[in-house]
């Protein structure tokens, strides 16, 4: 019986041995050594053009599209701007801000600074001025509270419900923007007079609106409520109802859906609308002067007092009172921006 000899074995070396890790590492090296899409596309198109006629070369247009996309992603393709020239556009913008906004404010502050600190403080802290401040800011605060509640409700109805006359109601919201404030004041005086539609109903109850602080609040509400509606409405339109329905299916109540899903998204727009409404109210003049009149200590607002100082040729006194309104409006806007930034950071952490 013959014994079989073992089959011959090939010489092995450490480099020829196989393992999955070595295969993956080699594949990783090949993938890291891959060429860019632009080079691959040019190589492919050049090799294809040699094998195909010119009429068939158009079939490789997607390859050229890939080259364009690669150039755009790598920043090599510059985006075309709609307005020609960055310097020209920036210059026109800065010129507009300087002529329309900065220079008038600077002139007013310069006029107020010519008084001196003692005269400035005497004018802005007089009894008549303090009374005008309290009437103006108190009425504006009440109007802002009403606008915040009713404006939110009106925006919700316009976005979430369909009913006859919706477009007409949506258009009427912008009416105070287009209507002159003097016309608005005259309209309110007519409605709330003793012979007016609303005045006849309120007179038996002993309620008088004209030439009272209630008339000031109504005039401020009429002229400033669109700010809340128009800032909340587009944000509310972007909220998908599917998110609310998903929260309801998970067991959330209607109040929980509104307070934890809808309200955090609406809060920045709601705050901005209320602040704009407040800033618009403290500067209201045309509507207030018709319905409230000029009763110092009772219905005299700061804007009306500034107008009286101008009629008395006291330009420095008018500038001093206007500076107070400017500082209040600027401080309110600054506080609003800080609150909005804090709210956005809080939402990002959540």
C-alpha positions in Angstrom: 0.0 0.0 0.0 1.5 3.2 -1.1 1.2 6.3 1.0 0.0 9.5 -0.7 2.2 12.4 -0.4 0.6 15.7 0.8 -0.3 18.2 -1.9 2.3 20.8 -2.5 1.8 24.1 -0.6 2.5 27.4 -2.1 4.8 29.7 -0.3 2.9 32.2 1.8 4.0 35.6 3.0 2.4 37.9 5.6 1.3 40.3 2.8 -0.6 37.5 0.9 -2.7 36.5 4.0 -6.4 37.6 3.9 -8.5 39.0 6.6 -11.7 41.1 6.5 -10.1 44.0 8.3 -7.4 44.2 5.6 -10.0 44.1 2.9 -12.0 46.9 4.4 -8.8 48.9 5.0 -7.8 48.5 1.4 -11.3 49.5 0.2 -11.1 52.5 2.5 -7.8 53.5 1.0 -9.2 53.2 -2.5 -12.2 55.3 -1.6 -10.0 57.9 0.0 -8.0 58.1 -3.2 -11.0 58.7 -5.4 -10.8 61.6 -7.7 -13.1 64.6 -7.7 -16.4 64.5 -9.7 -14.9 67.1 -12.1 -11.9 65.0 -13.0 -14.0 61.9 -13.3 -16.5 63.6 -15.5 -13.8 65.0 -17.8 -12.1 61.6 -18.1 -15.4 59.9 -18.8 -16.5 62.5 -21.3 -13.1 62.4 -23.1 -13.1 58.6 -23.4 -16.7 58.6 -24.5 -16.1 61.2 -27.2 -13.5 59.0 -28.8 -15.8 56.0 -28.9 -19.1 57.8 -29.8 -19.9 60.3 -32.5 -20.6 63.9 -31.8 -24.3 63.4 -32.0 -24.2 60.8 -29.2 -22.0 63.0 -26.9 -25.1 65.0 -25.8 -26.2 61.9 -23.8 -23.6 62.8 -21.3 -25.1 66.1 -20.4 -26.0 65.0 -16.8 -22.2 64.6 -16.3 -21.8 68.3 -17.2 -24.6 69.1 -14.8 -22.7 67.2 -12.0 -19.7 69.4 -12.8 -21.7 72.5 -12.4 -23.2 71.3 -9.1 -19.7 70.4 -7.9 -18.4 73.9 -8.8 -21.4 75.5 -7.0 -20.8 73.5 -3.9 -17.1 74.2 -3.8 -17.8 77.9 -4.1 -16.2 78.3 -7.6 -19.5 79.5 -9.2 -20.5 82.9 -8.0 -24.2 83.5 -7.4 -25.7 86.3 -9.5 -27.2 89.0 -7.4 -30.5 90.6 -8.4 -29.3 94.2 -7.7 -26.1 95.1 -9.5 -23.2 96.2 -7.3 -22.9 95.6 -3.6 -21.3 98.9 -3.0 -24.0 100.8 -4.8 -26.8 99.0 -3.0 -25.2 99.5 0.4 -24.5 103.2 -0.3 -28.2 103.8 -1.3 -29.3 102.0 1.9 -27.0 104.0 4.2 -28.0 107.3 2.5 -31.7 106.5 3.1 -31.1 105.7 6.7 -28.9 108.8 7.2 -31.3 111.3 5.5 -34.7 109.8 6.7 -33.9 108.4 10.1 -30.6 109.3 11.6 -30.3 113.0 10.7 -33.8 114.0 12.0 -33.3 112.1 15.3 -29.8 113.7 15.7 -31.2 117.2 15.0 -33.9 116.6 17.7 -31.4 115.4 20.2 -29.1 118.3 19.4 -32.0 120.8 19.9 -32.9 119.2 23.3 -29.2 119.2 24.4 -29.1 123.0 23.9 -31.3 123.5 27.0 -28.8 122.3 29.6 -29.5 119.6 32.1 -31.4 121.8 34.6 -33.8 123.3 32.0 -34.2 119.9 30.4 -35.2 118.3 33.7 -37.5 121.2 34.6 -39.5 120.7 31.4 -39.7 116.9 31.4 -40.5 116.7 35.1 -43.1 119.5 35.4 -46.6 118.6 36.7 -48.2 118.9 33.3 -45.6 116.8 31.7 -45.8 114.0 34.3 -49.6 114.0 34.0 -49.3 113.7 30.2 -46.8 110.8 30.7 -49.2 108.9 33.0 -52.2 109.4 30.7 -50.2 108.4 27.6 -48.4 105.3 28.9 -51.4 104.1 30.9 -53.7 104.3 27.9 -51.1 102.7 25.6 -50.7 99.9 28.1 -54.4 99.2 28.3 -54.7 99.4 24.5 -51.8 96.9 24.1 -53.4 94.4 26.5 -56.6 94.5 24.5 -54.8 94.3 21.2 -52.8 91.3 22.4 -55.8 89.3 23.4 -58.2 90.3 20.6 -55.5 90.5 17.9 -54.4 86.9 18.7 -58.1 85.7 18.6 -58.6 87.5 15.3 -55.5 86.1 13.7 -56.5 82.6 14.9 -59.9 82.9 13.3 -58.5 84.2 10.0 -56.0 81.3 9.8 -57.9 78.3 11.2 -61.5 78.8 10.0 -63.3 79.2 6.7 -66.5 81.3 6.7 -68.3 83.6 4.3 -66.8 87.1 4.2 -63.4 86.0 5.4 -61.5 87.9 2.8 -63.5 91.1 3.5 -62.6 90.7 7.2 -59.0 90.1 6.4 -58.9 93.3 4.3 -60.7 95.4 7.0 -57.8 94.6 9.4 -55.5 96.7 7.3 -58.0 99.6 7.1 -56.4 101.6 10.1 -53.1 101.5 8.2 -54.6 103.2 5.1 -57.0 105.5 6.9 -55.7 108.9 8.1 -55.7 109.2 11.8 -57.8 112.4 11.7 -60.5 110.6 9.8 -60.3 107.8 12.3 -60.7 110.2 15.2 -63.7 112.0 13.5 -65.3 108.6 12.9 -65.0 107.6 16.5 -66.3 111.0 17.7 -69.4 110.5 15.5 -70.0 106.9 16.7 -69.6 107.7 20.5 -71.4 111.1 20.5 -74.7 111.4 22.3 -76.6 111.0 19.0 -74.2 108.4 17.6 -74.9 104.7 17.2 -72.8 103.6 20.2 -73.4 106.8 22.2 -77.1 106.3 22.3 -76.7 102.8 23.8 -74.2 103.9 26.4 -75.9 107.1 27.5 -78.7 105.4 29.5 -76.0 103.5 31.3 -74.2 106.7 32.3 -71.1 105.9 30.2 -69.4 108.7 28.3 -66.6 108.0 25.8 -65.9 111.4 24.2 -63.4 113.7 26.0 -62.5 111.0 28.5 -59.5 108.7 28.9 -61.6 105.8 27.6 -61.8 107.6 24.3 -58.0 107.8 24.2 -57.8 104.0 24.8 -60.4 103.3 22.0 -58.5 105.5 19.6 -55.2 103.8 20.3 -56.8 100.4 19.9 -58.3 101.3 16.6 -55.0 102.5 15.1 -52.7 99.9 16.5 -54.5 96.5 16.5 -53.3 95.6 13.0 -49.7 95.3 14.2 -50.6 92.3 16.4 -52.7 90.6 13.8 -50.2 90.9 11.0 -47.2 89.7 13.0 -49.0 86.7 14.5 -50.9 85.6 11.3 -48.0 84.5 9.1 -46.3 82.5 11.9 -49.6 80.8 12.7 -50.0 79.9 9.0 -46.6 78.1 9.1 -47.7 75.9 12.0 -48.9 72.6 10.5 -52.1 71.2 12.0 -50.6 67.7 11.8 -48.3 68.6 14.7 -51.3 69.5 16.8 -53.2 66.4 15.8 -50.2 64.3 16.7 -50.2 65.8 20.2 -53.9 65.2 20.6 -53.4 61.5 19.6 -50.8 61.2 22.3 -53.3 62.3 25.0 -52.7 66.0 25.2 -55.6 68.3 26.0 -56.4 71.3 23.9 -54.8 73.6 26.5 -51.7 71.5 26.6 -51.5 71.6 22.8 -51.8 75.3 22.7 -49.4 76.0 25.6 -46.7 73.5 24.7 -46.9 73.2 20.9 -48.4 76.4 19.5 -47.6 79.1 22.0 -43.8 78.7 22.1 -43.7 79.2 18.3 -46.0 82.2 18.4 -44.4 84.0 21.4 -41.7 85.9 19.5 -44.2 87.2 16.9 -46.7 88.0 19.6 -44.3 90.0 21.7 -43.1 91.9 18.6 -46.7 92.7 17.6 -47.5 94.0 21.1 -44.4 96.1 21.3 -45.1 97.7 17.9 -48.7 98.3 19.1 -47.4 100.0 22.2 -44.9 102.1 20.3 -47.6 103.2 17.9 -50.0 104.0 20.7 -47.7 106.4 22.6 -47.2 108.4 19.5 -50.8 108.6 18.4 -52.0 112.2 17.8 -54.7 112.5 15.1 -57.2 110.1 16.5 -56.7 111.2 20.1 -57.0 114.9 19.6 -60.5 114.5 18.0 -62.1 112.1 20.5 -60.3 113.3 23.7 -59.8 117.0 23.2 -57.3 119.0 25.1 -58.0 118.9 28.8 -54.7 119.2 30.8 -54.5 116.6 33.5 -57.5 114.7 32.1 -57.1 113.9 28.4 -53.8 115.6 27.3 -51.3 113.1 25.9 -47.6 113.7 25.3 -48.0 114.1 21.5 -50.6 116.8 22.0 -48.4 118.6 24.6 -45.5 118.5 22.1 -47.8 120.1 19.5 -48.8 122.8 22.0 -45.2 123.6 22.7 -44.5 124.0 19.0 -47.4 126.4 18.7 -45.9 128.4 21.6 -42.6 128.5 19.7 -40.9 126.5 22.4 -38.9 124.2 20.1 -36.5 123.2 22.9 -39.3 122.2 25.1 -41.0 120.2 22.3 -37.6 118.5 21.6 -37.2 117.6 25.3 -40.6 115.9 25.5 -40.0 114.1 22.2 -36.7 112.8 23.5 -38.5 111.2 26.4 -40.9 109.4 24.0 -37.9 108.4 21.9 -36.1 106.9 24.8 -39.2 105.0 26.0 -39.8 103.6 22.5 -36.1 102.6 22.1 -35.9 101.0 25.5 -39.1 99.0 24.8 -37.7 97.7 21.5 -34.4 96.8 23.1 -36.1 94.9 25.9 -38.3 93.1 23.3 -35.2 92.0 21.3 -33.6 90.7 24.5 -36.7 88.7 25.5 -37.0 87.3 22.0 -33.3 86.2 22.0 -33.8 84.6 25.4 -36.9 82.8 24.3 -35.1 81.4 21.2 -32.2 80.2 23.2 -34.6 78.5 25.6 -36.4 76.8 22.8 -33.0 75.6 21.3 -32.1 74.0 24.6 -35.4 72.2 24.8 
